[in-house]
């Protein structure tokens, strides 16, 4: 089963945002040589723990320093953007890195209410949820507008370049059904979803309608995992995830804490219940354990691909986790593949 990466450029309490962004580029270079299929970045705003709110910029930089990965957004939060701007940016990325760009679309704002207002207030005076309208317009920029639509006269540059593949992201049955109805790829956010992953994937595949966007269903399971040489070492690394989850659930979005700080924290009973509930969505352990548990889960729910996010404190430990996963899942290194040299710079 293909493995991919979702990286959020997490800031730690020992390093700032620039270091987190460079860490994302370093991780992309590493997994590019390990046989991973995709590398996606997300859009979040006003979070001290996340360094990048500009996935398009990061995609250009990542694609420029890698050769084999498909690079994309997981995702662009469409309520924050005019669909035309999204189409323009991703056409430019596709033109610069043909055949290597993915456009994942999310329907949440990726931030708090005040920041969402600041992002949107110059776009429209209508505060209602207009995601479907925006998504339909974005699809038209790929498939073509109806003959009587006023936007039909607008050309998105470069005109020779098609929009890259469009994916719908989601954490509910609503997103699964919508992706199936429209006929796009679907990425299920198991790492924070409360909805059952098996149900979402089943609904998506049962109701999928082939389209110009995708001839067949493709379900990505996005989930959290931490791998180390031993179960104990992986559990220690994952203590950062536990502590971060409990703090975030209380509205505390500080940078990631070290395993020392996280392990020393004494959870109140309600916090411990929340921690344990979240742990059911995180795959932690030595390589064989993670391969068995994560691989078995993905196969059981009918996923076609696994996308791993690893929010640990230490950059070297994160790189090692992805290396061990690649070995455990038997990924083939692309060393023998002859490809063009990467571009000298990104956006």
N, C-alpha and C positions, 0 to 999 in steps of 0.2 A: 504494500500500500504506500503511495507517495506520502512523503513528509514535507511540511512547509513550516514557515516561521511567521509569527505575528510579534512585532516588537514595538513597544510604546515609548522607547527612549526614557525609561524611568530614571528619575533623579534620586540619588541617595543622600543621606545626611553627611557623607564624607566628600561629595563632589557636586559640582554645580551642573547647570544645564548644558553648557558647551561640552563638558566631558561626557554627558549622557548622549548627546548627538554624535560625537565621535565614536562612542561605544557602539552605537547602532551601525555605523559604517564598518567598524571593525568586525562586528558579528556577521554582517552581510558578506564581507570578503571571505570569512572563514566558512560559512555554510555553503557559499557558492562552490567551494572546492570539496564539499562533503557529499554532494548529490541531492541536496534539498531541491524541491520543485519551485516554490514561490517564497517571496519575502514581502510581507505586507506591513504597512505602518498605518496608524490610526490618527483620527482627528479628535483632540480634546482641547478645551480652552479653560484658562484660569484655574489650572490645577498645579500646585507647587511640586507635585510628584511626577509630572509629565512635561518633558522639555519641548516637545514640538506640537504646535497647533496647525502646522502647514504641511500636510502629507505630500502635496504635489512637489514642493521643494525637496523634501527628503527622497521622494521617488526618483527624481532626476539625479540626485547625488548618488544614490545607491546603484541605480542602473549604470551610471558612469564608471563605477569602480568594480563592477562584477561583469561576468560574461555569460553565465548559463541560466541564472535565476529569472523567472518571471517576477516582476516587481510591481506592486500595486498598493491600492488604498483599501484598508480594512477598517473603516472606509471613509469616504467623503460623506459628511453629514449634510444631506441635501437641503434641509430647512435653512441652513446658513448661507446658501449660495444660489445665485441665478443659474439655472440650467445651462444657459449659453456660455457662461464663464467656465463651468465645469467641462463642457464640450471643447472649448478652445484650449484649455490647459492640457487636457488629456490627448487631444489631437497632436499638440506640440510634442508631448512626451512620446507618443507612438511614432511620430515622424523621426524623432531623434534615436529611438530605440525600437525599431520595428519588430513586432512579434513578441515583445517581452513585457508589455504593460497590461495590467488588469485594473479595471475601474469597479471597485466595490462601493455600494451605496447603502447608507444607513438613514433611518427616518427619525432618530433622536437628535437633539442639538449637540450632545456631547459636552454639556456644561450646565451651569446653574441658570436660573431664570433671568437674573439681571444681565449676565454676560450674553445670554441668548438674545435678549432685547437689544443690546448694543450691536450684536452681529447683524441683526435683521432690520433695525429701525429705519435705515436708509433705503431698504428694498421695497417695503410695502407698509401700508397703514392697517392691513388686515392681520390681526393676531391669530386667526384661526389656523387649524392644522391643514395645510394645503400640500402635504407631501405627495398625494396621488397626482395632483395637477402638475407638480414640479417633475415628478418621475415620468409622467406621460410626455411632457415636453422634452425631457432629456432623451427618452427613447426615440422621439421624432427626429432629434438631431442625428441619430444613427440610421434610422430606417427611412426617413423622409416624411415631410409634412403632407397632409391632405391638400388637394389642389386649391381649395378655397381658404387655406390658412394664411394669415398675413405674414407669418414668419417664413413662409416658403421662399421668399425672395432673399433671405439672409444666407450668406455663405460663411461657413466656419472654416477658418484657415488652419493648416494648409488643405485645400480642397482635395488634393490627391490622396490624402490619408483618411482611412476609416477610423472611427472611434474604436478603442480597444474593447475586448469582451467586457460586458456589464454583468456584475454579480449583485445580488440582493443579500444584504446581511440581516440577521434577525435573531431574536431570542424567544420567539413565541410561535404559536400555530398560525397567527395572522400572517406573519412574514413568510412562513412556509407555503401557505396557500397562495399568497400573492406571487411569489417566485414561480410557483407551478403554473399559475394562470397565465402569467406573462411569458413564461418560457425562458427564464434566465438560470444561470448557476446560482446556488444557494449556499451561504456559509452560516452555520448555526453557532451562536456564541455560547457554547456550553460552559465556558469559564465564568460566566456570571448569570446565566439564565436560570430562572426558577421553573420554566417549562421543561417537560420531559424530552430529552434529545431524541429518543427512539420514536416518539409520537410525531415530532416535527419532521424528521427525515422521512418517515412513512407517508405522512400527508403530502409532502413535497413530491415524492416519487410516484405515489398513486395518482395524483391529480396533474402531473406535469403534461403540458401541451407543447410539443415541438414548435419552434419558431425560428425566425431569421436570426434571432439572438443566440439560440442554442438548439441543436437538433436532438439532444438527449439530456436527461437530468445529470447533474453532477453536484453531489452534496459534500461540502467540506465541514468536518467537525473541528471547530476551533476550541481548544481546551488548554488548561494549564498543566504543566508537568515539570518535575525537577528530577534529574538523574545524577547520581554520583557513584563512586566505586562501591560503596556499601549503603545499606538501608539507613544506618545511623547517620552517615554523613549527609545523605539526601534529606533526612528529617531535620537536621540542624539547618540546612540551607532554607528549607521550606518554612521554618519558623518565622522568617521575614514575611512570607505570604500571609501566614496566619495573623500576625500582628497588624499588617497593613490592612487586611480585610476588616478586622474588628474596628480599627480606627476610622476607616472610610465609612463604615456603617453608622458611625456616630458623627459624621460630618467633618472628620479630621483628615485632611488630604496632604499631610506633611510628606516630605521625601521618605524613601524606604529606610527603615531602621536596620541596623546590623543584627546578625544572629545572636550576638551577645546580649544586646538590649532586648530583642524579641524573646529570647529564651528566659530571661530573667523576669519578664512581666508575669504577674499573677492575675489570671483572668477571673473576673466575677462570674457567678454561675450562669447568668444570661449571656455573657460574652463567650464563655466556654461552649455553650450550646450553639451559638452562632458560628464559632470557629469550627466545631465539629461538622456542622451542616455544610459549611463551605468546603471543608476538606474532602467531602464526597465527590467534589468536582475537580479535585487536583490529584494527579497521578505522581506519586513520590516513591523513590526507591533506587535500588541498584538496577543495572541495565536489564537483566532478565525479568525482574519483577515488573518494571515499567512496560517492557515489551509484551509481557503476558497480559497485564491488566489493561493497558491503553489499547494495544492492538486488538485484544479480544473484545473490548467494549465497542471500538469503532466498527469491527466486523459485525458484531451482533446487532447494531442499530442500522446497518446498511450504508455507512459512510463510504465515500469513494476516496477520501483523502483526509489526512490528519494535519491540522495546523496548530503548532505548539507555541504557547507563550510562556516565558520563564522569567518571572519577576523576582530574581534573587539579587542580593546585595553586591556580590563580588563579580566583577566582569570576567575574571579568569574562570571562576566556577560556572558562570553562565556558558562560556565557550566550551568548557569541558562537558557540561550537561548535554549540549547539542551534539558534540562529538560522540559521546557514549550512545546517545539515541540513534545516531546515524549508523553506528556499528551494530547496535542491537537489532535494528530493523533491516540490516543488510543493504543499505543504500550503496549505489555504485558511484564511485568518484568519477568525475568527468574529465580526468587528466588526459585521456586519449582523444577527447573530442577536439577537433580543430575548429576554432571559431575566430571571428574577427577580434582585433584588439578593442578593449573598451575605450569609450571616448575620453578625451583628456580632462573634461570637466562636466559637471552637471548644470543645473539651472542656477 
